[in-house]
Amino acid sequence: MAECPRVLAGKATTARGGSSVDGLWVSRAGQNVYSCGDGDLLFDSRAPSFGQILLLQEISYSASGTTTQDYLNQGGVKTYFFWWYTDDMYGGGSTDRYTLMRPTSGTGSSLVVKNEKINSTTNRLSVTDATGVAGKVVVMVLKESGQ
């Protein structure tokens, strides 16, 4: 049996949608990624599905203030996010590791990270610090299924 290409990355000028579509596709074993149906794909970067990452970014925030970062929300779908802070948040620790935090709201926390819908195309992340020490957080935003 002949080997079939199973991974396609970059511009799919004639396969997977044509007209110079950028993306990443992975087909099931034995299926040609260039010609198989969508049901035979293990991964399609263009497919709307929960878990598709919209943003993964480190955000530096200032001491005792609010820092914001806008990003495209892919047509207004719901988004979910996680964030991590360095263990150096209060100073004196290593910046080589991060601790996972859950989304927070209100004023009960020293460091609050929010994800807000601004309009049909834009969301805003805001990091509000009350620790008095500047630092960094890593934020990962996932989108809900568009199907």
C-alpha positions in Angstrom: 0.0 0.0 0.0 1.3 3.4 -1.0 2.1 6.0 1.7 -0.4 8.9 1.8 0.4 12.4 3.0 -1.3 13.0 6.4 -0.2 16.4 7.4 -0.6 19.7 5.5 0.6 23.0 6.9 0.7 26.4 5.3 -1.1 27.6 2.2 -3.5 25.0 0.8 -3.7 26.5 -2.7 -5.5 23.5 -4.4 -6.4 21.2 -1.4 -8.6 21.8 1.6 -10.5 24.8 0.4 -8.3 26.2 -2.3 -7.7 29.8 -3.0 -4.6 30.2 -0.8 -6.2 29.3 2.6 -3.7 29.1 5.5 -4.1 26.3 7.9 -3.0 23.0 9.5 -4.7 19.7 8.7 -4.0 16.2 9.9 -5.8 13.2 8.5 -6.6 9.7 9.9 -4.2 6.9 9.2 -4.6 5.7 5.6 -6.4 8.9 4.5 -4.8 11.4 2.1 -4.9 14.8 3.8 -5.2 16.5 0.3 -8.4 14.7 -0.8 -10.1 13.1 2.3 -13.4 14.3 3.6 -13.7 16.6 6.6 -14.9 13.6 8.7 -11.5 11.9 8.1 -9.5 14.7 9.6 -8.1 14.4 13.1 -7.4 18.2 13.1 -8.5 21.2 11.1 -7.2 24.6 12.2 -10.1 26.3 10.4 -12.9 24.2 12.1 -14.9 25.9 14.8 -14.6 23.8 17.9 -14.2 24.2 21.6 -10.6 24.3 22.6 -9.4 26.3 19.7 -6.9 28.8 21.1 -7.5 32.4 20.3 -4.7 33.9 22.4 -1.8 32.6 24.3 0.3 35.5 25.6 2.4 36.8 28.4 1.2 40.1 29.7 3.4 42.4 31.8 1.4 44.4 34.3 2.4 47.5 36.3 2.3 47.8 40.1 -1.0 49.0 41.6 -2.8 49.6 38.3 -4.7 48.0 35.5 -3.1 46.8 32.2 -5.4 45.9 29.2 -4.9 43.8 26.1 -7.4 43.6 23.3 -7.8 40.6 20.9 -10.1 39.5 18.1 -12.9 37.2 19.4 -13.7 35.4 16.1 -17.2 36.8 15.5 -18.5 37.2 19.0 -18.4 33.6 20.2 -18.1 32.9 23.9 -14.6 32.7 25.2 -13.1 30.9 28.2 -9.7 31.6 29.7 -7.1 30.5 32.1 -4.2 32.5 33.5 -1.0 31.8 35.3 1.2 34.1 37.3 4.9 33.8 38.0 5.9 32.8 41.5 7.8 36.1 41.6 4.5 37.9 41.9 5.5 39.2 45.4 9.2 39.6 44.6 12.2 37.5 45.4 11.2 34.2 43.7 12.1 32.5 40.5 10.5 33.6 37.2 11.0 30.2 35.7 7.7 28.7 36.8 4.0 29.8 36.7 1.0 28.9 38.9 -2.4 28.3 37.3 -5.1 30.5 38.6 -8.8 30.5 37.9 -10.6 33.5 36.5 -11.4 35.9 39.3 -13.8 38.8 39.8 -14.5 41.4 42.5 -12.0 43.0 44.8 -11.2 40.1 47.1 -8.0 39.1 45.3 -4.7 41.1 45.0 -4.4 40.2 41.3 -7.6 40.1 39.2 -7.6 39.0 35.5 -10.8 39.6 33.5 -11.9 38.7 30.0 -14.7 41.0 28.7 -16.5 41.2 25.4 -16.2 44.8 24.0 -18.1 44.4 20.7 -18.8 41.8 18.0 -15.2 41.5 17.0 -13.1 42.5 20.1 -12.6 41.2 23.6 -10.4 42.8 26.3 -8.2 41.2 28.9 -7.5 43.3 31.9 -5.0 42.7 34.7 -5.6 44.7 37.9 -2.9 44.6 40.5 -3.2 45.5 44.1 0.0 43.8 45.3 2.2 46.9 44.7 4.6 44.8 42.7 4.8 44.7 38.9 4.8 41.3 37.3 3.7 39.0 34.4 0.8 36.7 33.8 0.3 34.2 31.0 -3.2 34.1 29.6 -4.8 31.4 27.4 -8.1 32.2 25.8 -10.2 29.4 24.2 -13.3 29.8 22.0 -16.6 28.0 22.2 -17.8 25.8 19.3 -19.2 27.7 16.4 -21.3 24.7 15.3 
